[in-house]
Amino acid sequence: MASLFGAVQRHARWRDPTEAETAAAVNELKEILAGRNDAAVLLAAAAGLMLGFREGTPDEPRARTAARFCLEAGADKDLIQGWIAEGKRRAEMARRPPFSGGVRPLDRADHGFRQMPATFPNFM
């Protein structure tokens, strides 16, 4: 999957691709997936994840171009909508702050706070 995503993103540009660029991208995708019987499923997953994850972001045009490459390489159109939903879910999870475990006292009586010494040693 990583090589598939890498190839698709490397070929996708901010502008509409030329026919030669599209052919090069599609050929590379077909090379990566040569001999696999699940190529259409993997291409659909790549297209849907990119579309869903990048929806509403500045990178959305590149995601659409990348999805077009996947479709032309043989992605299963019926599966893409489900992968778009998964991409949106993953984007939502990525935007959440990391789980910190919450604030809770430690098992120590001072709850992790140490008493400051009444006087500081003179190091000079």
C-alpha positions as a Markdown table, in Angstrom:
| # | Residue | x | y | z |
|---|---|---|---|---|
| 1 | Met | 0.0 | 0.0 | 0.0 |
| 2 | Ala | 2.8 | 2.4 | 0.8 |
| 3 | Ser | 4.4 | 2.1 | -2.6 |
| 4 | Leu | 1.0 | 2.6 | -4.2 |
| 5 | Phe | 0.4 | 5.8 | -2.2 |
| 6 | Gly | 3.9 | 7.0 | -2.9 |
| 7 | Ala | 3.6 | 6.5 | -6.7 |
| 8 | Val | 0.1 | 8.1 | -6.9 |
| 9 | Gln | 1.2 | 11.2 | -4.8 |
| 10 | Arg | 4.4 | 11.6 | -6.7 |
| 11 | His | 2.5 | 11.8 | -10.0 |
| 12 | Ala | -0.4 | 14.0 | -8.8 |
| 13 | Arg | 0.1 | 17.7 | -9.3 |
| 14 | Trp | -1.9 | 20.8 | -8.5 |
| 15 | Arg | -3.0 | 21.2 | -12.1 |
| 16 | Asp | -4.8 | 18.8 | -14.5 |
| 17 | Pro | -2.3 | 16.2 | -15.8 |
| 18 | Thr | -1.4 | 15.9 | -19.4 |
| 19 | Glu | -2.2 | 12.6 | -21.2 |
| 20 | Ala | 1.5 | 11.6 | -21.0 |
| 21 | Glu | 1.6 | 12.3 | -17.2 |
| 22 | Thr | -1.6 | 10.3 | -16.8 |
| 23 | Ala | -0.2 | 7.4 | -18.8 |
| 24 | Ala | 3.0 | 7.4 | -16.9 |
| 25 | Ala | 1.1 | 7.3 | -13.5 |
| 26 | Val | -1.3 | 4.6 | -14.6 |
| 27 | Asn | 1.6 | 2.5 | -16.0 |
| 28 | Glu | 3.5 | 2.8 | -12.7 |
| 29 | Leu | 0.4 | 1.8 | -10.7 |
| 30 | Lys | -0.2 | -1.2 | -12.9 |
| 31 | Glu | 3.5 | -2.2 | -12.5 |
| 32 | Ile | 3.3 | -2.0 | -8.8 |
| 33 | Leu | 0.1 | -4.2 | -8.7 |
| 34 | Ala | 1.2 | -6.6 | -11.5 |
| 35 | Gly | 0.2 | -10.2 | -10.7 |
| 36 | Arg | -2.1 | -9.3 | -7.8 |
| 37 | Asn | -5.7 | -10.4 | -7.9 |
| 38 | Asp | -6.8 | -7.6 | -5.5 |
| 39 | Ala | -5.5 | -4.7 | -7.6 |
| 40 | Ala | -8.9 | -3.1 | -8.1 |
| 41 | Val | -9.6 | -3.2 | -4.4 |
| 42 | Leu | -6.2 | -1.7 | -3.4 |
| 43 | Leu | -6.6 | 1.1 | -6.0 |
| 44 | Ala | -10.1 | 1.8 | -4.7 |
| 45 | Ala | -8.8 | 1.9 | -1.1 |
| 46 | Ala | -6.0 | 4.3 | -2.2 |
| 47 | Ala | -8.4 | 6.6 | -4.1 |
| 48 | Gly | -11.0 | 6.7 | -1.4 |
| 49 | Leu | -8.6 | 7.2 | 1.5 |
| 50 | Met | -7.0 | 10.1 | -0.3 |
| 51 | Leu | -10.3 | 11.7 | -1.2 |
| 52 | Gly | -11.7 | 11.3 | 2.2 |
| 53 | Phe | -8.6 | 12.3 | 4.2 |
| 54 | Arg | -7.9 | 15.4 | 2.1 |
| 55 | Glu | -11.5 | 16.6 | 1.7 |
| 56 | Gly | -11.7 | 20.3 | 2.5 |
| 57 | Thr | -8.0 | 20.8 | 2.7 |
| 58 | Pro | -5.7 | 22.7 | 0.4 |
| 59 | Asp | -4.4 | 19.3 | -0.8 |
| 60 | Glu | -7.8 | 18.2 | -2.1 |
| 61 | Pro | -7.1 | 19.0 | -5.8 |
| 62 | Arg | -4.0 | 16.7 | -5.7 |
| 63 | Ala | -6.1 | 14.0 | -4.0 |
| 64 | Arg | -8.7 | 14.2 | -6.8 |
| 65 | Thr | -6.0 | 13.9 | -9.5 |
| 66 | Ala | -4.5 | 10.9 | -7.6 |
| 67 | Ala | -7.9 | 9.3 | -7.4 |
| 68 | Arg | -8.4 | 9.8 | -11.1 |
| 69 | Phe | -5.1 | 7.9 | -11.7 |
| 70 | Cys | -6.4 | 5.1 | -9.6 |
| 71 | Leu | -9.6 | 4.9 | -11.5 |
| 72 | Glu | -7.9 | 4.8 | -14.8 |
| 73 | Ala | -5.6 | 2.1 | -13.5 |
| 74 | Gly | -8.7 | 0.0 | -12.7 |
| 75 | Ala | -10.0 | 0.9 | -9.2 |
| 76 | Asp | -13.3 | -0.7 | -8.3 |
| 77 | Lys | -15.7 | 2.3 | -8.4 |
| 78 | Asp | -18.3 | 0.6 | -6.2 |
| 79 | Leu | -15.8 | 0.4 | -3.3 |
| 80 | Ile | -14.5 | 4.0 | -3.3 |
| 81 | Gln | -17.4 | 5.5 | -1.4 |
| 82 | Gly | -16.8 | 3.3 | 1.6 |
| 83 | Trp | -13.1 | 4.2 | 1.5 |
| 84 | Ile | -13.9 | 7.9 | 1.4 |
| 85 | Ala | -15.9 | 7.5 | 4.6 |
| 86 | Glu | -12.9 | 5.7 | 6.2 |
| 87 | Gly | -10.6 | 8.5 | 5.0 |
| 88 | Lys | -12.9 | 11.1 | 6.6 |
| 89 | Arg | -12.9 | 9.1 | 9.9 |
| 90 | Arg | -9.1 | 8.8 | 9.9 |
| 91 | Ala | -8.8 | 12.6 | 9.2 |
| 92 | Glu | -11.1 | 13.3 | 12.2 |
| 93 | Met | -9.0 | 11.0 | 14.4 |
| 94 | Ala | -5.8 | 12.7 | 13.2 |
| 95 | Arg | -7.2 | 16.1 | 14.2 |
| 96 | Arg | -7.9 | 15.1 | 17.8 |
| 97 | Pro | -5.3 | 15.9 | 20.4 |
| 98 | Pro | -3.4 | 12.9 | 21.8 |
| 99 | Phe | -4.9 | 11.1 | 24.7 |
| 100 | Ser | -3.0 | 12.1 | 27.8 |
| 101 | Gly | -4.6 | 9.7 | 30.2 |
| 102 | Gly | -6.3 | 12.5 | 32.1 |
| 103 | Val | -5.3 | 14.3 | 35.2 |
| 104 | Arg | -5.1 | 12.0 | 38.2 |
| 105 | Pro | -3.2 | 12.1 | 41.4 |
| 106 | Leu | -0.2 | 9.8 | 41.8 |
| 107 | Asp | -0.1 | 7.1 | 44.4 |
| 108 | Arg | 2.2 | 9.3 | 46.6 |
| 109 | Ala | 0.8 | 11.3 | 49.5 |
| 110 | Asp | 2.2 | 14.5 | 48.1 |
| 111 | His | 0.5 | 13.9 | 44.8 |
| 112 | Gly | 3.8 | 14.3 | 42.9 |
| 113 | Phe | 4.5 | 17.8 | 44.3 |
| 114 | Arg | 7.7 | 18.1 | 46.3 |
| 115 | Gln | 8.1 | 20.6 | 49.1 |
| 116 | Met | 10.5 | 23.4 | 48.4 |
| 117 | Pro | 13.3 | 23.7 | 50.9 |
| 118 | Ala | 12.8 | 26.5 | 53.4 |
| 119 | Thr | 16.3 | 27.8 | 52.7 |
| 120 | Phe | 18.4 | 27.3 | 49.6 |
| 121 | Pro | 22.0 | 26.2 | 49.9 |
| 122 | Asn | 24.6 | 28.8 | 49.1 |
| 123 | Phe | 26.6 | 27.6 | 46.1 |
| 124 | Met | 28.7 | 30.6 | 45.8 |
